[in-house]
Every structure is written in structure tokens, then in C-alpha cells.
Amino acid sequence: MSIFYTESSYKNSIIELFKNNLGYEYIYAPEFGARLYRSALR
């Protein structure tokens, strides 16, 4: 285990918080972000 708290560690902690404590479902979809970004550039 790393002694540093990295960005990915933070992201995973937040996802875990939302899933376990707040009842959210997490779906990994990197292509969605790319499409959203491209549509914002138009």
C-alpha cells in the first residue's frame, strides 16, 4: 500500500462512499465522457 493518497485512491473512495452508504450504482463508461466532451465542443 502506498503512503501517498493518490487521485485514483480518492476517486475510488468517493465511488465506494456513494455505492455503499448512499445506495448509488456505479457504471464505468469512459466512452460516455468522450461523447459528452465532443458534443460540448460543437
Z-matrix of the N, CA and C atoms (Angstrom, degrees):
N
C 1 1.448
C 2 1.514 1 109.96
N 3 1.306 2 115.92 1 138.27
C 4 1.455 3 121.83 2 -178.87
C 5 1.525 4 110.76 3 -76.72
N 6 1.322 5 115.86 4 148.46
C 7 1.466 6 119.35 5 177.04
C 8 1.524 7 111.20 6 -84.50
N 9 1.335 8 116.13 7 -9.89
C 10 1.458 9 121.11 8 179.35
C 11 1.520 10 109.94 9 -99.55
N 12 1.322 11 115.89 10 145.79
C 13 1.456 12 121.59 11 176.62
C 14 1.515 13 106.88 12 -94.80
N 15 1.313 14 116.92 13 106.30
C 16 1.463 15 121.49 14 -174.65
C 17 1.526 16 111.09 15 -88.81
N 18 1.329 17 114.82 16 171.09
C 19 1.451 18 120.46 17 178.04
C 20 1.528 19 111.08 18 -60.98
N 21 1.322 20 116.62 19 -41.27
C 22 1.467 21 119.08 20 179.92
C 23 1.526 22 111.35 21 -67.17
N 24 1.339 23 117.42 22 -34.38
C 25 1.469 24 120.19 23 175.89
C 26 1.526 25 110.54 24 -63.68
N 27 1.324 26 115.69 25 -42.10
C 28 1.468 27 120.90 26 179.01
C 29 1.532 28 109.72 27 -63.11
N 30 1.337 29 116.39 28 -47.39
C 31 1.463 30 120.87 29 -179.66
C 32 1.518 31 110.87 30 -59.25
N 33 1.323 32 117.00 31 -45.63
C 34 1.457 33 120.66 32 179.92
C 35 1.522 34 112.09 33 -64.88
N 36 1.319 35 117.34 34 -35.45
C 37 1.471 36 120.89 35 177.48
C 38 1.520 37 111.26 36 -65.52
N 39 1.328 38 116.32 37 -41.78
C 40 1.469 39 120.40 38 179.82
C 41 1.528 40 110.30 39 -67.13
N 42 1.340 41 116.74 40 -42.62
C 43 1.469 42 120.14 41 177.84
C 44 1.524 43 110.15 42 -60.81
N 45 1.319 44 116.74 43 -44.34
C 46 1.466 45 120.76 44 178.89
C 47 1.525 46 111.36 45 -62.28
N 48 1.322 47 117.56 46 -40.82
C 49 1.466 48 122.05 47 177.50
C 50 1.529 49 110.63 48 -59.48
N 51 1.324 50 116.47 49 -48.62
C 52 1.459 51 120.08 50 -179.05
C 53 1.527 52 111.78 51 -65.24
N 54 1.329 53 117.45 52 -40.26
C 55 1.466 54 120.70 53 -179.02
C 56 1.519 55 111.95 54 -69.60
N 57 1.325 56 117.17 55 -51.67
C 58 1.462 57 121.33 56 -171.46
C 59 1.520 58 113.82 57 -81.73
N 60 1.318 59 118.17 58 -36.81
C 61 1.459 60 120.35 59 -173.42
C 62 1.526 61 113.99 60 -101.05
N 63 1.333 62 116.89 61 -25.56
C 64 1.455 63 118.94 62 -174.76
C 65 1.527 64 113.76 63 -113.88
N 66 1.340 65 116.37 64 -2.72
C 67 1.455 66 120.29 65 174.68
C 68 1.516 67 116.41 66 79.53
N 69 1.324 68 118.43 67 14.98
C 70 1.450 69 121.13 68 179.00
C 71 1.523 70 110.58 69 -80.97
N 72 1.329 71 115.97 70 158.02
C 73 1.462 72 122.07 71 174.96
C 74 1.523 73 107.70 72 -108.30
N 75 1.309 74 117.06 73 136.48
C 76 1.464 75 121.93 74 -179.49
C 77 1.514 76 109.75 75 -106.72
N 78 1.337 77 115.65 76 127.57
C 79 1.462 78 121.68 77 177.71
C 80 1.525 79 107.06 78 -125.27
N 81 1.326 80 116.43 79 121.21
C 82 1.455 81 121.74 80 178.47
C 83 1.522 82 108.93 81 -79.86
N 84 1.330 83 117.59 82 118.55
C 85 1.466 84 121.57 83 -178.37
C 86 1.529 85 110.10 84 -146.49
N 87 1.342 86 117.78 85 77.36
C 88 1.463 87 119.78 86 -177.14
C 89 1.528 88 113.16 87 -63.71
N 90 1.329 89 118.23 88 -29.21
C 91 1.464 90 119.82 89 179.93
C 92 1.524 91 111.54 90 -67.85
N 93 1.316 92 118.33 91 -25.84
C 94 1.465 93 121.39 92 178.16
C 95 1.519 94 110.33 93 -63.74
N 96 1.321 95 117.11 94 -45.09
C 97 1.460 96 121.09 95 179.35
C 98 1.517 97 111.90 96 -62.72
N 99 1.330 98 117.24 97 -38.65
C 100 1.459 99 120.81 98 178.89
C 101 1.523 100 110.77 99 -65.14
N 102 1.327 101 116.72 100 -42.74
C 103 1.473 102 119.78 101 178.22
C 104 1.515 103 110.76 102 -65.09
N 105 1.311 104 118.00 103 -41.52
C 106 1.452 105 122.30 104 179.84
C 107 1.520 106 110.38 105 -62.69
N 108 1.329 107 116.22 106 -42.70
C 109 1.459 108 121.45 107 179.84
C 110 1.525 109 110.57 108 -64.17
N 111 1.346 110 116.99 109 -44.73
C 112 1.466 111 119.82 110 -179.86
C 113 1.525 112 111.15 111 -64.36
N 114 1.316 113 118.35 112 -38.99
C 115 1.466 114 120.31 113 179.92
C 116 1.520 115 111.20 114 -68.42
N 117 1.323 116 117.64 115 -30.18
C 118 1.470 117 120.59 116 177.87
C 119 1.519 118 111.66 117 -71.20
N 120 1.323 119 117.03 118 -24.89
C 121 1.470 120 120.85 119 -179.80
C 122 1.511 121 112.93 120 -79.19
N 123 1.308 122 117.07 121 -14.90
C 124 1.482 123 119.46 122 -178.98
C 125 1.499 124 112.51 123 -75.60
